[in-house]
Amino acid sequence: MKQYLLGLDNGGTMSKAALYDLEGHEIAVSSRKTKLIQPHPGFTERDPDEMWAANVGAIRSVIAESGIDSAQIVGVAATGHGNGVYLTQADGSPATNGIISTDSRGNEFAAQWQKDGTFEKILPKTMQSCWGGQPTTIIKWFLKYEPEVIERTRWVFMCKDFIRFKLTGEAYGEITDYSGSSLMNVRDVCYDKELLKDMGLECIYDKLPPLRYSGEICGRVTEEAAGLTGLKAGTPVAGGSMDIHASAMAVGVTDESAMCVVAGTWSINEYISKKPVVDKDLFMTSIDTIPGYWMILEGSPTSASNQEWFLTEVLKGVDLRDRSIYDFANEAVARAGDDDKGLVFLPFLFGSNVNMNAKGAFIGLQSWHNRDDMIRAVYEGIVFSHRYHIEKLLKYRDAPKVIRMAGGVAKSKIWVQMFADVLQVPIEVARSQELGALGSAINAGVAAGVFPSFKEASEKMVDVMYTAQPDPAKKAVYDKKYRRYIKVIDALDGVWDTWYE
């Protein structure tokens, strides 16, 4: 009987299920969109029950579409956006809405910890920066403004750990996710009461679920979940991993030679190393999926979520003539061309990698610019944000010979080519377009014992579709545009902190 692996992927607004055979062929995929809830400026939330229902629907659809017997699925795993937080009651119901990582309500506490020395005190243990979308700062916000939410919380979950809990009824915290959250002592790979006390969070220690690794079995599908999803009761469910780790695995980053760029909701720029990096100027060091490796990462919510907002809000109602909005945008970018038109877009609609209070903006907009120019500027601004992160990473390693790309941007050939031309590095795009789900399936395969290691699983299941080679002739124009982008950021740095004064 042929065997299959099921991967689940829960991003900021989309939940997906994808079924793979053991050679990495995508058999079926299904997705469901969940509503983004923004009750106040800077708040980004979702209904966790709606997210669970979206997973249920996607799983049922994949099984039906594939026509297989669900008993042939030998393992399941989920990934999800990192950070944010999903506070859950003992019966599995949400204590409040799920908080997505683009949420900025915790900014006041991140700023406070930077100012009062807390950040530098905890850095040797957390190995990452403080920012408003972390579970630590979000929980501080609830403790101050809505303490009753924390009182009714039994489990502090990350996104995909909530989904696993709904599948299995067992509460676990998976290490790649929690090591990227400042909730645990990354140095010593454990929860730490003193660390939590330093942040004023000691009251949640008993609400943190037991830690497990990505490739460990963390329960099995319950009869109730089987009835809802169509999965076979007893199917093993792996720990899974944070989306950034899952995507890196799904593009074959299994050693230190390559770098991975995930251009989706977040700008994620990462590589794995056998040595951790602890630096107050680095965004994050976390524990990698592969035992013995660390994930070194620079990231911010400055990537394709900005394009999604522009297409949804600014291009609302545009005549698409049977095209998708994404095809329309790609055609506009091609028409605009790469000549320097003096237009800069700052992709800071959901947060920034330069100043906590920075805002999104078009700079240099004039009457002769058109819609195509604006869309082109959005694409370029997002690539420049990635370049800003990558240049910081090059303080700690040599320039990569190749970059493996994941995320929604990888579906746009013109955008992938723009990355290659801006970075002047070959960009490899994996054949699978559902990289979070594929990375999850690899985790499931290791946990279920069908692969002896992550490296061998990746070699079996990952395939590069094409490589975008950089055009040296475009280096000068993009370097000029990037220098202007940096100058605009520097010029506005003193403005943001007084924006509302």
N, C-alpha and C positions, 0 to 999 in steps of 0.2 A: 504494500500500500504506500503510495507516494506521500511524502510528508511536507507540511507547510508551516510557515511562521507568520504570526500576525503582529504588525506594528501599529501602534496608535500614536498620534501626534496632535497635541493641543497647543496651538499658538494663541495669540492675543484675541483673535476673533473667529478662528476656524478650528474645527475638530475633524480629524481624518483617521480613517482606518485603511490599511493596505495589506494585502496578502501576498506573500512571496514563497516561491519554492526555494530549495536549498542551494540553487545556483544564482539566486538573486533576481530572477525574473519576476516582474510585477504581474501578478495574476489578475488582481482586481483592486480597485481603489474607490473609496467613497468619502465625501466630505459633507459637513453640515456647518453652516455659519451660526454663530451665536451673537447676540446683541451686545454691543459695547455700551455700557451705562456710564454716563458722565454727570452725576448729580450736582457737582460743583466744579468750578475751574480747577484743573490739575488732578481731578479724581478720575481714574479709569477702572471700571469694575465690570464684573459679569456675574450672572446668576449661576452658581455651581450646579444646581439641579438641571438647568438648561444645558450646561456643558455635559453633564452625565447623560442626559437624554440624547444629545447629539452623538456621543460615543456609541450609545446603544443602537441608534438608528444607522450609523455608519457601519458598525460591525455586522448587523443583520443584512444590510445591503450588500456588503462584500461577500458574505457567505452565500447569499442567494445568487449574486451575479456570477460567482466562480463555479457554482454547481457542485462543489465538493461536499463531502461528509465532514461535519465539523470535528469528528473524531480524528481526522487527518491533520488537524492543527495541533502540533506538538508543543507549542510554546507561544506565550503572549507577553508583550512588554509595551510600556507606554513611555513617551517623552512629553515634555511640556515646557512652556516658557520658564526660565529661571526667575528667581526673586518674586516680588509680589508676595502674597500669602493667602492661604485658604484655611480659614479658621472653622473648625468642624466640631459639632457636638457629639456626645457619646453614641447617639443613635445613628450617626452618619449624616445628619442634616446640617446644613450650613449655619454657623453662628451669625454670619453676616454675608454680604456679597463677597465673592472672590475678588481679590485686589490684583490687578495686572501690573507688570513690572514698569509700565510707563507712568504709573501713578506718582505724583510728587507731593502728596500730603505730608510726607515725613521730612521734607526739606529743612524745616526749622530745627529738627533734632540733629540732622547731619551737620548743619551749620554750627549748632551748639557744641557738638563733639569735636569739630575741627578747632573751634575757638578755645575750649576749656582744657584741651590736652587729652581727652578721652581717646580720640582717634589714634594718636601716636602711642598711647599706652596699650591699646588692644591690637595694634597692627602686627606685632610678632606672632600673635595667635591666629588672627583672622586672615592675614596676608592679602587684604583687599581694601579698597577705598570705602568711604561712607557716603551714601547718597539716599535720596528720598524714596526710592522704590524698593528698598530692601525690606525684608520682613522685620528686621530689628527696628528700623525707624517707623515703619507702619504700625507695629505693635505699640511703640511708645506713643504714637498719636492716639490709638484707641485707649490706652491706659489713662491718658490725660483728658480726652474729650468724650469717649464712650466706654467707660470701664466695664459696663455691664456685658459688653460683647466678650471681653476676655474672661469674665466670670463664668459665662456659659460655655466657653470653649473647652473641649476635652483634648483635641489634637491640633497642633500647629503643623499643617501640611503645606508642602509645595504643590504646584499644580498637578503634576502627573501622579504624585503620591496619593492625592485625593481620589483620582480615577482608579488607581490600583486598590485602594481601600474599598471602593464601591464594588469592584470585581471580586474581591477575596474576603472582605470583612476583617482583614488583619491590618493593623496599623504599623507601618514601617516608614523610616526616613532614609532615602537612598543617598549615598555619600557624595556623588558628584554634585547633586543639587544642594545639599545642606552645606557642603564645603564652599559653595559660592554664595552663601547667604549671610555670613557673619554670625550665624546662630551656633556654630561649633568651632572648637579649637582645631584648626586645620593642621597646625604643626604636629599635634599629638593625636589626631584623628579620633576625637571624642567630644562629647558635650563637656562643658566646663562651667561650673557654678560661679567661679570667680570672674570669668569672662562676662557672663550674664550680669553679674552684680555690678561690674564696671559700667555697664550700659543701663543699669536700673531695671533689668529684666529678670531678676532672679525668680520672680513669681511664676514664670512660665516653664521652669526647668522640668517639672513633672508633666508638662503638656507636650514635650518633644518626643516623637516616636522613636523606638529603637532603630539604630543605624544598621544598614545593610549595603552591600556592594551591588554594582550594576548587574553583574552576571550571577547573582545568587537568586534562588527561588524564594519569593516572598509571599507565599500563599498560593492557593489554587482557586479556580473559578467556583463560586458557590452555586448551589441549586437555584437560588433566587436570581443571581446574575445570569446563569445559564438560560433560565426561562425567558429573561428579557432579551438577551443578545443572540441566542441561538448557538452559543459556544457549548461545548461538552463540559458538564460539571466535572471538576477535578483536574482540568487543564492547568498546567503549571504557569504561574505568572512571575516573570523576572522582576528584579529591582528596577531595571530601565536606567535612564540617565537624563540629565538636563539636556535641553535641545541643542545647546552648543557642542556638547560632547557627542551626542548622537549624530549630529551632522558631520562632525569631523571624522567619526568612525565610518560614516556612509560614503565619504569621498576618499577613503583609504589613507587617512593620516594615522599611521601606526608607528612612525618613528620621527626623528627630529629633523629630517631633511626638508619636508614640505611645510607650508603654512596654509591655514584654512581661513577663508573669508565667508562669513554667513551674512548675507545682505537680505534681511527680512524685516521684521518689526524693529529689530535692533541692528546696529552696526557692530558685528562681532568679528574680531581679528585675532587669530590665536595660533599657537603652536604647542606641541608637547615637548617636555624636557625631563631628563632624569634628575634634574636639580630644580628645586623651587626658587622663585625669585620673590624677594620681599623688598618692596620699595614704595615709599609713600606716593610716588608719582605714577605707579602702575595701577591700573584699574583692578585687576584680580589675578591671583593665583589660586587655583582650586585643584582638587584631586582628580586625576583623569580616570576614564573608564578602564584603561589598561593598567593592571597592577605594576607599580614601580615607576609610573610616570606622573608628572604634574602638567596641568593645563595652564599656560601663561596667556593672559587675555587682556586686550584693550577693547572696550566696548562702550556704547551709549545708545540711547533710543533715537538715533539720528539717521536711520536708513530708510528702507522702502515704506515704512509707515507714513513718512512725509509725502511720498508719491501717492499712496493710497488716499490720504486726506485730500490732496490737490485734485485727484481724479474724481473723488466722491463729491466734494464741496464746490470746487471752482468750475468743474466741467459738468456739473449736474444739468441734465436736460439737453446736452449736446447731441446732434444728429449723428449717430454712429453708422448708419447705413449697413446694418447687419454685421458690423465688426464688433469685437469686444472692445471695451474701453482701453484695455492694455495694448491691443493692436493699434488702436487710434493714436495712443500716446507714442508708441514706437515709431509710427509713420511721421508724426509731428517732429520728433527728435531728428529723424533722418532728413526731413525737409529743412530744418533750421541749420543743419550743418555744424561743423566744429570751428568755424571762424570765430574770432574773438569779437563779441558784440557788447562787451562791457557790462554784462548783467550777472550779478551774483545772487545766489539763493543760499540762505543759511538754514540748514535742515534741523531747526531746533524747536519744532512744533510740540514735541513731547518731552523735551529735555535737551541737554547740551553736554558736549564733552569739553567745553572751554570755560563756562561760567554757569554755576548752578541756576542763576536767574536769567540767563540769556533767552531770547525769544526768536522765533522764526521770522524771516524777513527777506524781501527782495530789495537789493541795493543796486542803484544805477538804472532803475526802470525809467524809460523815456517814452514819449508818445509814438515813436516809430517802431518800438518793440511790439511784436504780436504774440498771439497765444503760443505758437510753435516755439518762439524764443523763450517764453516763460517755462514751458514744459522741459525744454532742453536745459535750462538753468537748474531746474529741480533735479534732474538726473545728474548733472555735473556736481552740484552741491553735495549730493549724497556720496558720490565717489570721492570727493575731496575730504569729506569727513572720515571716510575709511582710510584715505592716505595719511591723514593727520594721526590716526591711531597707529598705523603700520610704522610710520617713522619713529614713534615712541618705542615700539617693540624692537626696532633695530638697535636700540641701545644695549639690548641683552643678547643679541644673536646676530649671525651673519645674514645678509640678504638672501632670501629664498631663491632657489633656482626655478621654482614653480609654485603657483598658488592654486589650490583646489577651491572651487566656489560652490556654495550652497545657498539656499534661500530663494525667495521669489524672484530676485533679480536674475538668477541663473536661467530663467525661462525666456529672457529677452536677449537675443544675440547681439543687438546693437548696444545694449547696456554692458554686456560682458566684454565686448570689444573696447568700450570706453574705459573699463577698469584696466584692461591690458595696456591701453595707450597711456593712461594717466600714470600707472604704476611702472610701466616699462618692464613688466614681468609676464611670462606666458600664464594664461589662465586656463585651467583644465576644468571642464564641466562633466560631472558624472551622468551616466545614462539615466539613472533613476531621478525623477523630478520630485519625489516624495522622500527627501533625505532623512527627515526626522523619523518617519515611519520605518525606513530601511535600517537606520541605526538602531531603532528599537527592536526590529526583527533580529538583527545580529545579536543584541543582548539576550533576546529570548532563546536563540539557538545555542549560545554558550551556556546559559543556565540550564537548558533542557538536555545538554550533553551531546548535541548533534555536531558541535564543533569543539575541538580540544582547546582552542585559544581564540582570542579576539583577532590576532593577526591572520590566522588561517581562515577564520570566518570572513574577514574583510577580503582576503584574496579570492575566496570563492564567490562572494556576493556583490563585489564592487566592480564596475566597469566604466572607464572614461569614454564619453561619447565624442567629444571634440576638444580641440585646444585653440584658443584665441591667441594668436601671436601678436606681440606689440609692434606697432608701426613706428620706427625711429623718427620718421618725418614729422610725426605729430607731437613729439616730446616738447619742442620749444613752445608751441602754442598752449599746451596744457600746463607746462611749468609756469608760464606767464599768468594764466588764469588762476592757478593755485596760489601764486604769490599775492595776487589781488585779494583772493579769498582770505588769506591769513592777515593781510593788512586791514581788511574790513573788521575782522574779529578783534584784532588788537585795538583798533580805533574805538570800537564800541564797548570795550571791556569795562570802562568806568561808568557807562551809562546804565547797564542792567541793574546794578545794585540799588539804584535810586529811581527805578522806573515808576514806582507808584507813589513817590514822595511829592 
